[in-house]
Amino acid sequence: AHDTDGTAVESLDLSNERERLERAQRDLSRKQHGSDNWEKQRRVVAERHAELKNKRRDFLHKLSNYYAREYDLVAVEDLDAKGLVELPGNSRNRAGAAWGTFLRMLKYKCEREGTHFVAVNPRETTKECASCGVSTEKPLWVREHSCPACGFEADRDANAAWNILSRGVKKRLGAGRSESTPVETALPVSSVVDAKRVVETGSPTLKREGVSPSGRVG
């Protein structure tokens, strides 16, 4: 997730849980199907599945709680999570499923907290300059945004987050492009946050006042 306060929350590391699950599944495959040992190991596999699922959901609950409680408006990418899940590749499948789960959690928690939740079309948000609005083509491997028109430079995802926020504010207020863009109002210093901090503290950062976040999970 990348928000407009300059905080980038890294994906949760579940490699240990996945390794334990795979080891349990290998052990199960060696057991005689239907035997007492097979049934015992089947329960172990189910427990490993539950451990992985619960750790992921705990992380997403805490991250969505933070954004729903700390801000007046949250703008997010309106991505087709179902479409992402159907694409080939386990990592992309997991990312799509996690994003869909996160959005559902975030939406109902924003409603509960009285926070405005706005999903916007993310098309061209990585290409459009958040400072001046000029669109610049860039391949996926280019992770920095550098505007040839106004000289504004930022992390690619940070630039996209500002554009998502701007679109979210316009969608919520029904207004045209303001004279002062979010980037002109406040340009945060980026900081990368380990997902472990969210799990341990329930927050990616210390509580602070600021503009509403927008971000992505991946």
C-alpha positions, 0 to 999 in steps of 0.5 A: 500500500502506498499513501499520500502521506509518503508511507509505503507499507510492504507486503506481509511476509508469509514465506515461513507459513507457506513453507510450513504448509508445503512441508505438511502437504508433502508429508500428507502425500506420503501417507496412505490415503484414509489411514489414521496417519493420513487423517492426522496429517490432513488435520495438520494441513488444515491447521497450516492453511488456517494459520496462513489465512488468519495471519493475512487477515489480521494484517489486513484488518489492522491496516484497514482499521488504521486508514478508516479511523485516521482520515476523513476520506480514503480514495483507492484504486477501483481495480477488478480484483476478480480479474486479477485472481483469474490471471495466471501466476500464484503471486498475482492470484494472491495479490488480487485476492488480498486487494479484494479482501482489503477493499471490502474491509476498508469499505465497511470500516469507513462506513462504520467510522463515518469516513468517506470511501471513494473508489476511482478509475486508476487508468493513467494514474502512473503516467499523469503528473500529480503536479501539473497533469501532463501524461508521460509514457513509462514502461512498468520497470521504470519505478520513478516519475520524472515529469518533462513538463514541470520537473516534478519527481517522485516514486511511481506509486507515490505519484499514482497515489496523489492522482488517486487522491485528487480523483477521489476528492473530485468525485466526492465533491463533484468539483473540477480540477482545483488551482492548487494540486495536492502536491503543491499543498504538501509533498511528504517524505517517503518512508517504507514500512515493514508489514510487521510493524502493522501486525505488532502495533496496528498502525504503519506510522505514528498518529498524525494529521494529514491529507486523506490517503490513497494506496494500493496493495500488491 
